[in-house]
Amino acid sequence: MEWEQVGKEELEKLYYDNDYTDNQIAQMFHITKGKVTYRRRKYNISMLQKAIRDGKVSQNQPESSVS
């Protein structure tokens, strides 16, 4: 598979399911880390989204109040 063919679902599998870093994904496709980071951000794929998806963080958690 070529990098140009990697869509949101495939990138989510690599990042969330396989726990690959941007650097590891870049090496797999012989591209720069910046290209991976750009596409991941474009698709809103992040560690926070992974934690929400895994149920480790609630999407609607109230922010702590500061006195």
C-alpha positions as CSV (number, residue, x, y, z in Angstrom):
1,M,0.0,0.0,0.0
2,E,1.2,3.5,-0.9
3,W,0.9,6.5,1.5
4,E,-1.4,8.2,-0.9
5,Q,-3.9,5.3,-0.4
6,V,-3.9,5.5,3.4
7,G,-7.2,6.9,4.6
8,K,-8.6,7.7,8.0
9,E,-9.6,4.1,8.8
10,E,-6.1,2.7,7.9
11,L,-4.3,5.4,9.8
12,E,-6.5,4.8,12.9
13,K,-5.7,1.1,12.7
14,L,-2.0,1.9,12.6
15,Y,-2.1,4.5,15.3
16,Y,-4.7,3.2,17.7
17,D,-4.8,-0.6,17.2
18,N,-1.2,-1.2,16.5
19,D,0.2,1.6,18.7
20,Y,2.6,2.8,16.0
21,T,4.2,6.2,16.5
22,D,4.3,8.8,13.7
23,N,7.9,8.0,13.3
24,Q,7.2,4.2,12.8
25,I,4.5,4.9,10.3
26,A,6.7,7.3,8.4
27,Q,9.4,4.6,8.2
28,M,6.9,2.0,7.0
29,F,6.0,4.3,4.1
30,H,9.4,5.9,3.5
31,I,8.0,9.4,4.1
32,T,8.7,12.1,6.6
33,K,7.2,12.2,10.1
34,G,5.6,15.5,9.3
35,K,3.5,14.0,6.6
36,V,2.1,11.4,9.0
37,T,1.5,14.1,11.7
38,Y,-0.3,16.3,9.2
39,R,-2.6,13.6,8.0
40,R,-3.3,12.4,11.6
41,R,-4.2,15.9,12.7
42,K,-6.3,16.3,9.6
43,Y,-8.4,13.3,10.6
44,N,-8.4,14.3,14.3
45,I,-6.5,11.2,15.3
46,S,-4.8,11.8,18.7
47,M,-3.8,10.2,21.9
48,L,-6.8,11.9,23.6
49,Q,-9.1,10.5,21.0
50,K,-7.6,7.1,21.6
51,A,-8.2,7.4,25.4
52,I,-11.8,8.4,24.7
53,R,-12.2,5.6,22.3
54,D,-10.8,3.1,24.8
55,G,-13.1,4.4,27.5
56,K,-10.2,5.7,29.7
57,V,-11.4,9.3,29.4
58,S,-14.9,10.6,29.2
59,Q,-15.5,13.0,26.4
60,N,-17.8,15.1,28.6
61,Q,-15.6,15.1,31.8
62,P,-16.1,18.4,33.6
63,E,-13.1,20.6,33.9
64,S,-11.7,21.0,37.4
65,S,-12.6,24.3,39.0
66,V,-9.8,26.5,40.1
67,S,-10.4,28.7,43.2
